[in-house]
Amino acid sequence: MKKLRVGIIGCGRISVMHLVSADNLEMAELVACCDIKENLAKEVAEKYHINAYTNYKEMFEKENLDAVHVLLPHNLHTDVSKVAFEYGVNVLSEKPMDVNYEKAAEAVKLAKEKNVLYGIIFQCRYNNSAKLVKEAVSSGKLGKVISASSILTWARPDSYYLESDWKGTWDKEGGGVVIDQAIHSIDLVNWIIGSPVKDVSVSMANRGHNIVKVEDSAEGLITYENGVKYGFYCMNNYATDEPIQIRLFCENGKVVFDYDDAYIYYNDGTVEEAHQGDVAEYEGGKDYWGFQHIRQIEQFYNACLGLEPLDISGEEALKTHKLIMDIYEKGAMRPGK
Ligand SMILES: NC(=O)c1ccc[n+]([C@@H]2O[C@H](COP(=O)([O-])OP(=O)(O)OC[C@H]3O[C@@H](n4cnc5c(N)ncnc54)[C@H](O)[C@@H]3O)[C@@H](O)[C@H]2O)c1
């Protein structure tokens, strides 16, 4: 079987999830990594016996890559992805697509023109729980979704922002708790509901992080064209990462997500449930919500090999990206808004 020549750009905190996945999946050969911090690139290169670069264009020139993982500060995601497209390289980018809508839409267009795949990480869609609920809604088993809610109370202490030169900034991160942490639960609900958004009403504030200007709290109501009303609350001033709560109230039953588990209580008394089960073990990887990178990365590689269509394409991810950008528009905290 042909192996994909794979590289990664950005050897920071999330990179271990991508490196371990690429290293373990048999259809890929991890060949190169890049980070402007030379020590980080060299450390990763030594560990995985691959080539290290500090300039991604040089990596594209020399490595003849089939696919690259883009794991960078948010404002660089589409700029770097577009360079990859010009080299004919398929891209799997971490969320969010970028810090504005237009750049993301342009990247989707360019990928199409260059005939390469552009995937966006939303790994929580690969949780067993999410798959169960999506199927129960899509098949009609749960009937019409009537309303939904999500609550995220996580911990991002000052040290989280102090350790980073881009997190907590409007220009590089594009926001705070919404674009970085709550984006996953908002994406899950948006994907499950699967209808265009009609209206977004939001308030956001920075209530507990004096050292940054971005929002650390937000709540809002999203109304969909199919009539569903989705209320969300998120804040990262909590003492720990509490389980995400997502609820759906449907015609034929109720859904309760608790972290990576889901329970569906049908009106006829039957119950369906899904649990994460065999959790992939990542040395130094994430030990909380959302550790299904390997499933999405495998799907992306299969799509690169032409074995199946890409699940979460740029076009698909634009739906959630547009919603996140609308939340910021309505939240009116971003400078210039
Ligand atoms: N899916 C998830 O659950 C999840 C979790 C955490 C982070 N993320 C996402 O992963 C991405 C990276 O986050 P992180 O926490 O690893 O950040 P990080 O700051 O730890 O890592 C980013 C790395 O990019 C490098 N970099 C910056 N500019 C560069 C350039 N021009 N060329 C090469 N390297 C460059 C930095 O030196 C740094 O090492 C973000 O999009 C973030 O939202 C996703």
The ligand as an ORCA input file, in Angstrom:
! r2SCAN-3c Opt
* xyz 0 1
  N      -8.525     19.896     19.042
  C      -8.201     20.150     20.299
  O      -8.759     19.588     21.245
  C      -7.114     21.138     20.571
  C      -6.512     21.227     21.839
  C      -5.483     22.149     22.016
  C      -5.090     22.973     20.971
  N      -5.717     22.880     19.774
  C      -5.372     23.774     18.659
  O      -4.061     23.438     18.174
  C      -3.437     24.610     17.670
  C      -2.119     24.787     18.367
  O      -2.336     24.934     19.742
  P      -1.192     24.608     20.815
  O      -1.873     24.606     22.133
  O      -0.414     23.432     20.391
  O      -0.315     25.938     20.679
  P       1.236     26.108     21.007
  O       1.470     27.568     21.168
  O       1.633     25.197     22.125
  O       1.945     25.577     19.674
  C       1.999     26.351     18.487
  C       3.401     26.186     17.904
  O       3.454     26.840     16.631
  C       4.762     27.360     16.490
  N       4.768     28.379     15.442
  C       4.291     29.644     15.489
  N       4.458     30.263     14.304
  C       5.052     29.368     13.481
  C       5.483     29.400     12.122
  N       5.321     30.485     11.377
  N       6.071     28.302     11.612
  C       6.252     27.186     12.371
  N       5.861     27.088     13.663
  C       5.287     28.166     14.208
  C       5.082     27.909     17.866
  O       6.469     28.102     18.037
  C       4.492     26.841     18.765
  O       5.446     25.868     19.134
  C      -4.453     25.730     17.902
  O      -5.206     25.895     16.770
  C      -5.314     25.226     19.031
  O      -6.603     25.791     19.074
  C      -6.695     21.972     19.551
*
